[in-house]
Each structure stands twice: as C-alpha cells, then as structure tokens.
C-alpha cells in the first residue's frame, strides 16, 4: 500500500498542476480541507485514507504534512489552492549535495591519475563490442582525443572476447580487426564513418580507401585462425550458452579482467571514465611523463549519445553502463 500511495503521487503530478480553483487565497483551514479532499478523492487507492495533520505557511505556499498508511509525507499547496506539489526540492541542499559529489569525483579522479604509471608514449587500449551502444558511445568520445594526440599516444582498439549482438557483430569486428592489422592509419577514419551508420560497412571501406581485397583476405585468415564462424555455428562453445566467442584479443581480455564493453586500459591499468572527450583527454594525458601541448586542446564535455550517429548527447550523469554478460 505504501508503494501504491507513492506511485500515485508521482503519476498524478501533471493532473495536480491543474488543481482545484477556489478563487483567492485560502485560509489554513480551507487549505487543509482542499488538500485532504483532493488526496482522498484522486490519489489514494480504494480503501485508503489520508489525513492532513499539519498546515503552515512556508515560502508563499502552504506546507502540508500528510499521514497515510503509517507514514508522513510533506507536500505543498499554492495559497490559492490551484497547484498541489507532492514533494519539493530544497535548492540549497541540492546544490550542496551536487558540490560534494563533484569534490568526491575530483578526489577519486586525482587518486586514479596519481596511481597511474607514466610513460613517454601512453598506451591506450579500448575494448569494445562493435554494436554495443555503450561501446560506440565511448568510441565517439575518444576518437576526437585520439585524433588530437595522434602519434603522441599508442591507441589500440581491441575486442571483448565474446559478442552480444548477433552474427553482424562478429563480421564487423573482423572487418575492423583487419583494417587495424593491414592499414592501421585508416582505422580512425573508418570508425568515424561506421559510427554514423552501422549499415555502412562497405561504403565506409570505400570512402576511407581501404584495400577491400586485402581486407577480405585478412578476414578469411582471421576467421580460420580464431574459429569465429565455426564457433558461432557451434553453440556448445558459447559463453554461458548465450554468446559466441571472439578471441582475437583473448589474452589481453584475461590479463585485464575485461568483462564487458567498453573497458578502457591506460598504461596497463583498467580505469573508469566518463565518455566525453574532455574527461577522456584529461585521463589519457595523466598517463604522460610530460604532457604535450596537445593536452591543452579544448575538448567537448558533452557525453555522446549511446548507439550510432554523431548527433545528440547523453545526460551528464557519468558513463557506467556497459554491455556485459
């Protein structure tokens, strides 16, 4: 019953905004009666009864303390009785909590950077599944960083050792693996194209000037060496009987304890990261013995949207979601 009451409060927020019009400001006694009648007639489940225990003026509104099903809930009613608010947020308290969260996150980031090994040329390994929406989100965040830092870092795109998005994922990952193996300077350009439209593999190979014949020969050899297709066809080999294996980077998956997509490793340390370019630039640049001037390049702090397409942005609430078994 407690859950039902709370859900009802939330569900009828839009309805509450229309409220009951009384014409002019209400007295405290009138406010109590309006709120109590409205809650019991509209919000309470059958058989439930709410009682307004207390009414007081606060910030040009009536503060209403409601008792229902053994709990007390503080709500607000406009002085004219037209708008009812199930709950309220204290701006000062919310702002303080946000500031405290930022300090905590900053301290965690500083500790992670301090613990990271420093190298003249940082090694940045990103493990993804080609069709995982959170993997593509990370790729879209890191590509501008990789383009900016260029050969100042050793960027390595790698693959989680199982796939979750059907045969198309296995096929696409062999394409990307072979671009990386045969024509590595074209990989980032190819990824920029592919991340716009997952159906554009062939057009992206053409537009980036990849040698298709060489890529196809590499795919055939890769498929044979790592048993990609034969493993897909033999479900007894699947991880947890659900996901086909993709073993091109299996040794590194095991080395770092990779569980899902995306997983970021910098200088041999698995790190957590927001997926916006600015956060990724700051994190990667923390891996330099001496950071180059490129690390001062302004980068976007907007997190890319998950999935395909370069437009849009995700809410700035961190980037913890991943594809994993």
GUMAR-821893 format. One line per 3 residues: their letters; for each residue y, z, x of N, C-alpha, C. Coordinates in steps of 0.05 Angstrom, whole numbers, plus 32768, in hexadecimal, padded with zeros to 4 digits. Each point is the difference from the previous one (the first is absolute). Layout:
N
A = Y Z X Y Z X Y Z X | ... .
This chain:
325
XXX = 7FE8 8000 8011 8018 8000 7FEF 8019 8000 8011 | 7FFF 800F 8016 8017 8001 8013 8006 7FE4 800A | 7FEC 7FF2 8009 8004 7FE5 800A 800B 7FED 7FEB .
XXX = 7FF6 8003 7FE7 800A 7FEF 7FEA 801D 8004 7FFB | 8008 801A 8001 801C 8006 7FFB 8013 7FF4 8015 | 7FF8 8002 8019 8010 7FF6 8016 8001 7FE1 7FFF .
XXX = 7FE9 7FF4 7FFA 8000 7FE2 7FFE 8012 7FF7 7FE9 | 7FFF 800F 7FEA 8010 7FF9 7FE9 801E 8001 8007 | 8008 8015 800F 801B 8002 8009 8008 7FE6 800F .
XXX = 7FF0 7FF9 8014 8006 7FE9 8011 8000 7FE6 7FF0 | 7FED 7FFD 7FEE 7FFC 7FE7 7FF2 8017 7FFA 7FED | 800D 8015 7FF5 8014 7FFB 7FEC 801D 8002 800C .
XXX = 8002 7FFF 801A 801B 8001 800C 8013 7FEB 7FF4 | 7FF6 7FE8 7FFE 8011 7FEA 7FF6 8008 8006 7FE3 | 7FEE 800A 7FF0 8006 8007 7FE5 8014 8016 7FFE .
XXX = 7FFD 8013 8012 8012 8017 7FFF 801D 7FF8 8005 | 8005 7FEB 800F 801B 7FF9 8006 8010 7FF8 7FE7 | 7FF3 7FF8 7FEB 800E 7FFA 7FE7 8006 8019 7FF1 .
XXX = 7FEE 8014 8001 8004 801B 7FF6 8008 8001 7FE3 | 800B 8017 7FF8 8009 8005 7FE5 801E 8004 8001 | 800E 7FF2 7FF0 801D 8003 8000 8009 8014 7FEC .
XXX = 8010 8014 8009 8009 8015 7FEE 801D 7FFE 7FFA | 800E 7FF0 8010 801D 7FFD 7FFC 800F 8018 800B | 800B 7FFD 8018 800E 8016 800C 7FED 8012 8010 .
XXX = 800C 8013 800F 7FEF 8012 8010 7FF2 8015 7FEF | 7FE8 8007 8009 7FF1 8013 7FF1 8005 801D 800A | 7FFC 8013 7FEF 8000 801B 8009 7FE5 8005 800E .
XXX = 7FFD 8017 800E 7FE7 8006 800D 7FE9 8002 7FEC | 8006 800D 7FE9 7FEB 8003 7FEB 7FF8 7FE4 7FF5 | 8014 7FEF 7FFC 7FFA 7FE5 7FF6 7FEF 7FF0 8015 .
XXX = 8008 8003 8019 7FF2 7FF3 8016 7FE3 8009 8001 | 7FFC 801A 7FFC 7FE4 800B 8000 7FF0 7FF3 7FEA | 800C 7FFE 7FE8 7FF1 7FF6 7FE9 7FFA 7FE2 8003 .
XXX = 8014 7FF0 800A 7FFC 7FE4 8005 7FEA 7FFB 8014 | 8001 800E 8016 7FEC 7FFC 8015 7FE4 8008 7FF6 | 7FFE 8017 7FF3 7FE6 800A 7FF6 7FF4 7FED 7FEB .
XXX = 8011 7FF7 7FED 7FF6 7FED 7FEC 7FF7 7FE6 800C | 8010 7FF6 8013 7FFA 7FE6 800C 7FE6 8002 8010 | 7FFD 8014 8011 7FE7 8003 8010 7FE8 8002 7FEF .
XXX = 8001 8011 7FEB 7FE8 8004 7FEF 7FFA 7FE8 7FEE | 8014 7FF1 7FF8 7FFB 7FE9 7FEE 7FF9 7FE7 800F | 8008 7FFE 801A 7FFD 7FE7 800E 7FEE 8002 8019 .
XXX = 8002 8016 800E 7FF2 8001 801A 7FE6 8010 8000 | 7FFE 8014 7FEF 7FE8 8010 8001 7FE8 7FF2 7FF3 | 7FE8 8004 800C 7FE8 7FF5 7FF4 7FFA 800F 7FE6 .
XXX = 7FEF 7FF4 7FEF 7FF9 800E 7FE7 7FF5 801C 8005 | 800B 8013 7FF1 7FF6 801C 8002 8010 8010 8015 | 8010 7FF2 8010 800F 800E 8015 801B 8009 7FF6 .
XXX = 800A 8015 800A 801B 800A 7FF8 800F 8009 8018 | 8019 7FF8 8001 8012 8008 8016 8016 8012 7FF5 | 8009 8013 8010 8016 8012 7FF8 8015 7FFF 8015 .
XXX = 8019 7FFD 7FF8 8017 8002 8012 8006 801E 8004 | 7FFC 800A 8018 8004 801C 8005 801C 8007 8008 | 800E 7FEC 800C 801A 8006 800B 8012 7FE7 8000 .
XXX = 8019 8003 7FFA 8013 7FEA 8001 8019 800B 800E | 800A 7FF1 8014 8018 8008 800E 800F 7FE7 8009 | 801A 8003 8004 8010 7FE9 800A 7FFE 7FFE 801E .
XXX = 7FFC 7FE7 800A 7FFF 7FFC 801C 8008 7FE3 8006 | 8014 7FFD 8011 800A 7FE5 8008 8005 7FEE 7FE8 | 800F 800A 7FED 8008 7FF1 7FE8 7FE8 7FF7 7FEF .
XXX = 7FEA 800E 8002 7FE9 7FFB 7FF0 7FF4 801A 7FF7 | 7FED 7FFE 7FED 7FF1 8018 7FF9 7FE6 8001 800F | 7FFB 8016 800E 7FE7 8004 800D 7FED 800D 7FEC .
XXX = 7FE9 7FF3 7FFC 7FED 8009 7FEC 7FE6 8009 800E | 7FF9 8019 7FFC 7FE6 800A 800A 7FEC 7FFF 7FEA | 7FEB 7FEF 8003 7FED 7FFB 7FEB 7FE5 800D 8007 .
XXX = 7FF4 800E 7FEE 7FE6 800C 8004 7FEC 7FF0 7FEF | 7FEB 7FF7 800E 7FEB 7FF1 7FF1 7FE6 8003 800F | 7FEB 8007 7FF1 7FE5 8001 800B 7FFF 8012 8019 .
XXX = 800E 8016 7FFF 7FFE 8013 8016 8011 7FFA 8019 | 8010 7FEC 7FFE 8011 7FFA 8017 801D 7FFD 7FF7 | 8013 8003 8013 801C 7FFD 7FFA 800A 7FE7 800F .
XXX = 8010 7FF0 7FF2 800A 7FE8 800B 801E 7FFF 7FFB | 8010 7FFB 8015 801D 7FFF 7FFD 8008 7FE3 7FFB | 800F 7FFC 7FEA 800A 7FE5 7FF9 801E 8002 7FFB .
XXX = 800C 7FE9 7FFA 801D 8000 7FFB 8006 7FEF 7FE8 | 8015 8008 7FF1 800A 7FF2 7FE9 801E 7FFC 8002 | 8009 7FE8 7FFB 801D 7FFC 8001 800E 8010 7FEB .
XXX = 8019 8007 8004 800D 8012 7FEE 8004 7FF5 7FE4 | 7FFF 7FE5 7FFE 8002 7FF4 7FE5 7FE5 7FFC 7FF3 | 7FEA 8007 800E 7FE6 7FFE 7FF5 7FF4 7FE4 8000 .
XXX = 800C 7FED 800E 7FF7 7FE4 7FFF 7FEC 7FF9 8016 | 8000 8010 8016 7FEF 7FF9 8016 7FF0 8019 8009 | 7FE6 7FFC 8002 7FEE 8016 8008 7FF2 7FF8 801A .
XXX = 8001 8012 8014 7FF4 7FFA 801A 7FE9 8013 8005 | 7FE7 7FF6 8002 7FE9 8012 8005 8002 8011 8019 | 800D 7FF4 8015 8003 8010 8018 8018 7FF6 800F .
XXX = 8008 800D 8015 8018 7FF8 800F 7FFA 8004 801E | 800E 7FF0 8010 7FFE 8002 801D 8019 800C 800B | 7FFE 8014 8010 8016 800C 800E 8007 7FEE 8018 .
XXX = 8017 7FF4 7FFF 8008 7FEC 8015 8002 800E 801B | 800B 8018 8001 8003 800D 801A 7FE4 8007 800B | 7FEE 800A 7FEF 7FE5 8007 800A 7FF1 7FE7 8008 .
XXX = 8002 7FEB 7FF0 7FF2 7FE7 8007 800A 7FF4 801A | 801B 8001 8004 800B 7FF5 8019 7FF7 8011 8018 | 7FFF 801A 7FFC 7FF7 8011 8016 7FE3 7FFB 8007 .
XXX = 7FEF 7FFC 7FEB 7FE4 7FFA 8005 7FFD 7FE6 800F | 8010 7FEC 7FF8 7FFF 7FE6 800E 8008 8003 801D | 8015 800F 8005 8009 8005 801C 7FEA 800E 8010 .
XXX = 7FF3 8014 7FF4 7FEB 800E 800E 7FE8 7FEE 8006 | 7FFA 7FEE 7FED 7FEB 7FED 8005 8006 7FED 8017 | 801A 7FF7 8001 8008 7FEE 8015 7FFE 800E 801C .
XXX = 8008 801A 8001 7FFE 800F 8019 7FE3 8003 8008 | 7FEE 8005 7FED 7FE4 8003 8006 7FF4 7FE6 800B | 8007 7FEA 7FF2 7FF6 7FE6 8009 800B 7FF8 801B .
XXX = 8019 8007 8005 800C 7FFA 801A 7FF2 8010 8016 | 7FFA 8019 7FFB 7FF3 8010 8014 7FE4 7FF6 8005 | 7FF2 7FF7 7FEB 7FE4 7FF6 8004 8001 7FE6 8010 .
XXX = 8014 7FEF 7FFA 8003 7FE7 800F 8006 8006 801D | 8012 8013 8005 8007 8006 801C 7FE8 800B 800F | 7FF0 8010 7FF3 7FE8 800B 800D 7FEC 7FE9 8006 .
XXX = 7FFD 7FEE 7FED 7FEE 7FE9 8004 8009 7FEF 8018 | 801A 7FFB 8001 800B 7FF0 8016 7FFC 800E 801B | 8005 801A 8000 7FFE 8010 8019 7FE3 8000 800A .
XXX = 7FED 7FFE 7FEE 7FE4 8002 8007 7FF4 7FE4 8007 | 8010 7FEB 7FFB 7FF6 7FE5 8005 8002 7FF9 801E | 7FEC 7FF4 800B 8000 7FF6 801B 8016 7FEB 8003 .
XXX = 800E 8000 8016 8015 7FEC 8005 7FF5 7FEA 8013 | 8007 7FE7 7FF9 7FF7 7FEA 8011 8017 7FED 8005 | 7FFE 7FF2 8016 8015 7FEB 8005 7FFF 7FEB 7FEB .
XXX = 7FE7 7FF8 7FF8 7FFC 7FED 7FEA 7FEE 800E 7FEC | 800C 800B 7FEB 7FF0 800E 7FEB 7FEB 7FED 7FF4 | 7FE9 800B 7FFA 7FEB 7FF1 7FF3 8000 8008 7FE2 .
XXX = 8004 7FED 7FEF 8002 8005 7FE3 7FEA 7FF2 7FF2 | 7FED 800F 7FF5 7FE9 7FF5 7FF2 8002 8006 7FE2 | 7FFF 7FEC 7FF0 8002 8003 7FE3 7FE6 7FF6 7FF3 .
XXX = 7FF2 8012 7FF4 7FE7 7FF9 7FF2 8005 7FFC 7FE2 | 7FF8 7FE9 7FF6 8006 7FF9 7FE4 7FE7 7FF3 7FF3 | 8002 7FFD 7FE6 7FEF 7FEE 7FF1 8014 7FEB 7FF6 .
XXX = 7FF9 7FE6 8002 8014 7FEB 7FFB 800B 8000 7FE4 | 7FF1 800A 7FEC 8009 7FFF 7FE5 8005 801C 7FF5 | 8000 8014 8010 8007 801B 7FF7 801F 8001 7FFC .
XXX = 8009 8007 7FE8 801D 8000 7FFC 8010 8013 8012 | 7FF3 8015 8009 800E 8013 8011 7FFF 7FF7 801D | 7FEB 7FF1 8007 7FFF 7FF3 801A 8016 7FEB 8003 .
XXX = 8003 7FEF 7FEB 8015 7FEC 8000 801B 800C 8000 | 8003 8017 7FF3 8019 800E 8000 8008 8009 801D | 7FEC 800B 800E 8005 8008 801C 8006 7FE7 8011 .
XXX = 7FF2 7FEB 7FFC 8005 7FE7 8010 801C 7FF7 7FFC | 800A 8000 7FE7 801B 7FF6 7FFA 8015 8013 800D | 7FF9 8019 8003 8013 8012 800D 8000 7FFD 801E .
XXX = 7FE8 7FFB 800C 7FFE 8000 801D 8007 7FE5 800C | 7FFD 7FEA 7FF1 8005 7FE5 800C 801D 7FFD 800A | 8015 8009 7FF2 801B 7FFE 800C 8002 8010 801A .
XXX = 7FF2 8016 8002 8000 8010 8018 7FF3 7FF1 8017 | 7FE9 7FF4 7FFA 7FF1 7FF1 8015 8010 7FE8 8009 | 800D 7FF3 7FED 8011 7FE9 8008 8018 8009 8011 .
XXX = 800B 8017 7FFA 8017 800A 800F 7FF8 8009 801C | 7FEA 800E 8002 7FF8 800B 801A 7FF1 7FEB 8011 | 7FF4 7FEC 7FF4 7FF4 7FEA 800F 7FEB 800A 8014 .
XXX = 8002 7FF6 8018 7FEC 8007 8015 8006 801B 800D | 8013 800F 7FF5 8005 801B 800A 7FE9 8012 7FF7 | 7FF1 7FF8 7FEB 7FE9 8010 7FF7 7FE7 7FEE 7FFF .
XXX = 7FE9 800C 8000 7FE7 7FF2 7FFD 7FF6 8005 7FE4 | 8007 7FEE 7FEE 7FF8 8003 7FE4 7FE5 7FF3 7FFB | 7FEE 800F 7FF3 7FE5 7FF6 7FFB 7FF9 8005 7FE2 .
XXX = 7FFD 7FE9 7FF2 7FF7 8002 7FE4 7FE2 8002 8001 | 7FF5 8015 7FF2 7FE3 8004 8000 7FF8 8005 7FE3 | 7FE5 8000 7FFC 7FF6 8001 7FE5 7FEE 8018 7FFB .
XXX = 8003 800D 7FEA 7FEE 8016 7FF8 7FE4 7FF4 7FFE | 7FEC 8010 8007 7FE5 7FF6 8003 7FF0 7FFC 7FE6 | 800E 8000 7FEA 7FF4 7FF8 7FE7 8016 7FF4 7FEE .
XXX = 7FF8 7FF1 7FEC 8014 7FF3 7FEF 7FFC 800A 7FE3 | 8017 8000 7FF1 7FFF 800B 7FE5 8009 7FEB 7FEB | 8007 7FE8 8009 800D 7FED 7FEE 7FF1 7FE5 7FFF .
XXX = 7FE6 8002 7FFE 7FEE 7FE9 7FFB 7FFF 7FED 8018 | 7FF2 7FEA 7FFC 7FFB 7FED 8016 8019 7FF4 800B | 8015 7FFD 7FEF 8019 7FF4 800A 800B 8010 8017 .
XXX = 7FFC 801B 8000 800B 8010 8015 7FF1 7FFB 801A | 7FE6 7FFE 7FFF 7FF0 7FFA 8018 8009 7FE5 800C | 8003 7FEC 7FEE 8007 7FE5 800A 801C 8000 800C .
XXX = 8013 800E 7FF3 801B 8000 800B 8002 800F 801A | 7FF1 8016 8002 8001 800F 8019 7FF4 7FF0 8017 | 7FEC 7FF0 7FFB 7FF6 7FEE 8016 8015 7FEC 8008 .
XXX = 8010 7FF6 7FED 8015 7FEE 8006 8015 800E 8013 | 8008 8017 7FF8 8014 800F 800F 7FF5 8009 801B | 7FE8 8008 8001 7FF3 8008 8019 8000 7FE9 8014 .
XXX = 7FFA 7FE8 7FF5 7FFF 7FE8 8012 801B 7FF6 8008 | 8014 8003 7FEF 801B 7FF9 8009 8008 8013 8017 | 7FF9 8019 7FFD 8006 8014 8015 7FF1 7FF9 801A .
XXX = 7FE7 7FF8 7FFD 7FF0 7FFA 8018 8008 7FE6 800E | 8006 7FEC 7FEF 8004 7FE5 800C 801D 7FF9 8005 | 8012 8009 7FEE 801C 7FF9 8002 8011 8018 7FF9 .
XXX = 7FFF 8015 8010 800C 8019 7FF9 801E 7FFF 7FFB | 800E 7FED 800D 801D 7FFF 7FFC 8008 7FF6 7FE4 | 7FEC 7FF6 7FF1 8006 7FF6 7FE5 7FF8 8014 7FEB .
XXX = 7FF5 8017 8007 7FF5 8012 7FED 8016 800C 7FEE | 8016 800A 800B 8015 800C 7FF0 800C 7FEC 7FEC | 8005 7FE8 800A 800B 7FEB 7FEE 7FEC 7FFA 7FE9 .
XXX = 7FE6 7FFF 8007 7FEC 7FFB 7FEC 8000 8017 7FEB | 8001 8019 800A 8000 8017 7FEE 8018 8000 7FEE | 8017 7FF9 800A 8018 7FFE 7FEF 7FFC 7FEE 7FE9 .
XXX = 7FF3 7FEA 8005 7FFA 7FEC 7FEB 7FEB 800B 7FED | 7FEA 800A 800A 7FEA 8009 7FEF 8009 8017 7FEF | 8010 8012 800A 8009 8018 7FF1 8012 7FF9 7FE8 .
XXX = 800A 7FE8 8000 800F 7FF6 7FE9 7FEE 7FF9 7FE9 | 7FE9 7FF3 8006 7FEE 7FF6 7FEB 7FE3 7FFF 800B | 7FF0 8011 7FF4 7FE4 8002 800A 7FF0 7FE7 7FFD .
XXX = 8009 7FED 7FF0 7FF1 7FE7 7FFC 8008 7FEB 8014 | 8013 8007 8012 800C 7FEB 8011 7FF3 7FFD 801C | 7FE7 8008 8003 7FF4 7FFF 801B 8002 7FE5 800D .
XXX = 7FF8 7FEB 7FF3 8000 7FE6 800C 801C 7FF6 8005 | 8012 8004 7FED 801C 7FF7 8004 800D 8010 8016 | 7FF9 801A 8003 800B 8010 8015 7FF6 7FF8 801B .
XXX = 7FE7 7FF9 8002 7FF5 7FF5 8019 800F 7FE7 8008 | 8005 7FEF 7FED 800E 7FE7 8005 801D 8004 8008 | 800E 8012 7FF1 801C 8004 8005 8005 800E 801B .
XXX = 7FED 8010 8009 8004 800E 801A 7FF4 7FF0 8017 | 7FF5 7FE9 7FFB 7FF6 7FEF 8015 7FE6 8009 800D | 7FF0 8010 7FF1 7FE6 8009 800B 7FED 7FE8 8002 .
XXX = 7FF1 7FFF 8015 7FEC 7FEB 8004 7FE8 8006 7FED | 7FFF 7FF3 7FEA 7FEC 8006 7FEB 7FE4 7FFC 800B | 7FFB 7FEB 800F 7FE5 7FFA 800A 7FF7 8017 8013 .
XXX = 8012 8008 8011 7FFA 8016 8012 7FFB 801A 7FF0 | 8011 8005 7FEC 7FFD 8018 7FF0 7FE5 8000 7FF1 | 7FF9 7FE9 7FF5 7FE6 7FFE 7FF1 7FE8 8005 8013 .
XXX = 8002 7FF5 8018 7FEA 8005 8013 7FFE 801D 8007 | 8017 800D 8003 8000 801D 8006 7FF4 8010 7FE9 | 8007 7FF8 7FE7 7FF6 800E 7FE9 7FE1 7FFE 7FFF .
XXX = 7FF6 7FE8 8005 7FE3 7FFC 8000 7FF2 8012 8014 | 800C 8002 8018 7FF5 8011 8015 8002 801D 7FFA | 8017 8008 7FF4 8005 801C 7FF9 7FED 8008 7FEA .
XXX = 7FFC 7FEF 7FEC 7FEE 8005 7FEA 7FE4 8005 800A | 7FF7 7FF0 8013 7FE5 8003 800B 7FFE 8019 8011 | 8014 8005 8011 7FFF 8017 8012 7FFF 801A 7FF2 .
XXX = 8010 8003 7FEB 8003 8019 7FF2 7FF2 8001 7FE5 | 7FF1 7FEB 7FFA 7FF0 8000 7FE7 8010 8004 7FE7 | 8018 7FF4 7FFE 8012 8005 7FE9 7FF4 7FF6 7FE6 .
XXX = 7FF9 7FE7 7FFF 7FF5 7FF5 7FE8 7FE4 800A 7FF9 | 7FEF 8002 8015 7FE5 800A 7FFA 8001 801D 7FF7 | 8013 8010 800B 8003 801B 7FF7 800A 8002 7FE3 .
XXX = 8012 7FED 7FF9 800A 8000 7FE5 7FEA 7FFA 7FEC | 7FEE 7FED 8008 7FEB 7FF8 7FEE 7FE9 8015 7FFE | 7FFF 8012 8014 7FEB 8015 8000 800D 801B 7FF9 .
XXX = 8000 8008 7FE7 800E 8018 7FF7 7FF3 8019 800B | 7FE8 7FFE 800B 7FF4 8018 800C 8010 8009 8018 | 8010 7FEF 800B 8010 8006 8018 801B 800B 7FF9 .
XXX = 8008 8000 7FE8 801B 8007 7FF8 8005 801E 8003 | 8019 8007 8006 8008 801B 8003 8000 800E 7FE5 | 7FF2 8016 7FFE 7FFD 800F 7FE7 7FF6 7FEE 7FE9 .
XXX = 7FF1 7FEB 8008 7FF5 7FED 7FED 8015 7FF2 7FEF | 8019 8001 800A 8017 7FF5 7FF0 8011 7FEB 800F | 8001 8004 801B 8013 7FF0 800F 7FF3 7FF1 8017 .
XXX = 8004 7FE6 8002 7FF4 7FF1 8017 800E 8007 801A | 7FF1 7FFF 8016 800B 8007 801A 8010 7FE9 800B | 8013 8008 8012 8010 7FEC 800F 8003 800C 801C .
XXX = 7FF0 7FF7 8013 7FFC 8010 8019 800E 7FF6 8018 | 8014 7FEF 7FFE 800D 7FF5 8017 800D 8015 8011 | 800A 8016 7FF4 800D 8015 800E 7FF2 801B 7FFC .
XXX = 7FE6 7FFF 7FFC 7FF1 8018 7FF9 8002 8016 8015 | 7FFF 7FF8 801A 8001 8014 8015 801A 8011 7FFF | 8016 7FF2 7FFA 801A 800E 7FFF 8002 8010 7FE6 .
XXX = 7FF4 7FF6 7FEA 7FFE 8010 7FE8 7FF3 801B 8005 | 7FEA 7FFF 800E 7FF1 8019 8006 8010 8011 8014 | 800C 7FF4 8013 8010 800E 8014 8016 8011 7FF4 .
XXX = 800E 7FF4 7FED 8018 800D 7FF4 7FF9 800E 7FE5 | 7FE8 7FFD 7FF7 7FF9 800C 7FE6 800F 7FF3 7FE9 | 8002 7FE5 8001 800E 7FF1 7FEB 7FF0 8003 7FE6 .
XXX = 800D 8007 7FEB 7FF4 8004 7FE6 8009 7FEB 7FEB | 8018 7FF6 8003 800A 7FED 7FEC 8018 7FF0 800A | 800B 7FF1 7FEE 8017 7FED 8006 8019 800A 7FF1 .
XXX = 8016 8003 800F 8004 7FFB 801D 7FFB 8019 8011 | 7FF9 7FFC 8019 7FFE 8015 8014 8010 7FF7 8018 | 8013 8010 8009 8011 7FF9 8017 7FF9 8011 8018 .
XXX = 7FFC 7FF4 8017 7FFA 800E 8019 8015 7FF7 8015 | 800D 8013 800C 8013 7FFA 8015 7FF8 800F 8019 | 7FFD 7FF0 8015 7FF7 800B 801A 7FE8 8012 7FFE .
XXX = 7FED 7FF7 7FEF 7FE7 800E 7FFD 8000 8017 7FEE | 8016 8005 7FF2 8003 8017 7FED 8004 7FF5 7FE4 | 7FEE 8009 7FED 8003 7FF8 7FE5 8018 8010 7FF4 .
XXX = 8013 7FF1 7FF4 8018 800D 7FF6 8005 7FF9 7FE3 | 800D 8013 7FF2 8009 7FFA 7FE5 801C 7FF5 8001 | 8006 7FEE 7FED 801B 7FF3 8001 8008 7FF7 7FE5 .
XXX = 801A 8002 7FFA 800B 7FF2 7FE9 7FFF 7FE2 8007 | 8001 7FEF 7FEC 7FFB 7FE4 8004 8019 7FEF 8001 | 8017 800D 8002 8019 7FF1 8003 8004 7FF9 801E .
XXX = 800E 7FEB 8005 8004 7FF6 801B 800E 8014 8012 | 8014 800F 7FF5 800E 8013 8011 7FEE 8016 8009 | 7FF0 800C 7FEE 7FEE 8015 8008 7FEB 7FF7 8014 .
XXX = 7FF6 7FE7 7FFC 7FED 7FF5 8013 800C 7FFA 801B | 8019 7FF6 8000 800D 7FFC 8019 8004 801A 800F | 8009 8015 7FF3 8004 801A 800C 7FE6 800B 800C .
XXX = 7FEB 7FFD 7FF1 7FE6 800B 8008 7FF5 7FF0 8019 | 8001 7FE6 7FFE 7FF6 7FF0 8016 8011 8004 8019 | 801A 8001 7FFD 8012 8004 8017 7FFC 801B 800D .
XXX = 7FF5 8013 7FF1 7FF9 801A 800B 7FE9 7FFE 8014 | 7FF3 7FE9 8001 7FE9 7FFD 8012 8008 7FF3 801B | 801A 7FFA 8004 8009 7FF5 8019 8005 8016 8015 .
XXX = 7FFB 7FFA 8019 8009 8011 8015 801F 7FFF 8001 | 800A 7FE8 7FFE 801D 7FFC 7FFE 8005 7FEC 7FEA | 800D 8008 7FEB 8003 7FEE 7FE9 8013 7FEA 8007 .
XXX = 7FF9 7FE7 7FFA 8012 7FE9 8005 8017 7FFF 7FEC | 8014 7FEF 8005 8017 7FFF 7FEF 7FF8 7FF6 7FE4 | 7FEB 7FF1 7FFE 7FF7 7FF6 7FE6 7FFA 8017 7FEC .
XXX = 7FFA 8017 800B 7FFA 8017 7FEE 8019 8009 7FF1 | 8017 7FF7 8008 8019 8007 7FF2 8007 7FEC 7FEA | 7FEF 7FEC 7FFD 8006 7FEB 7FEB 7FFE 800C 7FE5 .
XXX = 8014 7FFD 7FEF 7FFF 800B 7FE4 7FE9 7FF3 7FF1 | 7FF1 8011 7FF2 7FE9 7FF6 7FF0 8003 800C 7FE4 | 7FF3 7FF3 7FED 8001 8008 7FE4 7FF0 801A 7FFC .
XXX = 800C 8012 7FF1 7FF2 8019 7FF9 7FF2 7FFE 7FE4 | 8001 7FE8 7FF4 7FF3 7FFB 7FE7 7FE2 7FFB 8004 | 7FEF 800F 7FF2 7FE3 7FFA 8002 7FFA 7FE7 7FF1 .
XXX = 7FF1 7FED 800D 7FF8 7FE8 7FF1 7FEE 8008 7FE9 | 8000 7FEF 7FEC 7FEE 8004 7FE9 7FE4 7FFB 8008 | 7FEC 800F 7FF6 7FE4 7FFA 8006 7FF9 7FE4 7FF5 .
XXX = 7FEB 7FF4 800C 7FF6 7FE7 7FF7 800E 7FE8 800E | 7FFE 7FE9 7FF3 800B 7FE7 800B 801C 7FFB 7FF6 | 800F 7FF1 8010 801C 7FF9 7FF9 8013 8011 8010 .
XXX = 8015 7FF4 800B 8012 800E 8011 8018 800D 7FF1 | 8003 7FFA 7FE6 8016 800C 7FF1 7FF7 801A 7FF4 | 8014 8010 7FF9 7FFA 801A 7FF4 7FFC 8016 8014 .
XXX = 8003 8018 7FF7 7FFC 8017 8011 7FF2 8016 7FF1 | 7FF2 8011 800E 7FF2 8017 7FF4 8012 8018 8000 | 7FFB 8013 7FEE 800F 8019 8001 7FFE 800E 801B .
XXX = 8015 800C 8009 8001 800D 801B 7FF3 801B 7FFE | 7FE5 8000 7FFC 7FF2 801A 7FFD 7FEA 8003 8014 | 8003 7FF3 8017 7FEB 8001 8014 7FEC 7FEA 7FFC .
XXX = 7FEC 7FFE 8011 7FED 7FEA 7FFE 7FE4 8008 8005 | 7FF6 8013 7FF0 7FE6 800B 8005 7FE9 7FF0 7FF3 | 8005 7FEF 7FEC 7FEA 7FF3 7FF3 7FF2 7FEC 8012 .
XXX = 7FE6 7FFE 7FFD 7FF1 7FED 8010 7FE8 7FF6 7FF1 | 7FF3 7FEB 800A 7FE6 7FF7 7FF5 7FEB 800C 8011 | 7FEE 8010 7FF4 7FEB 800D 8010 7FEA 8009 7FEE .
X = 7FE8 8001 800B 7FE9 8007 7FF0 7FFE 801F 7FFC .
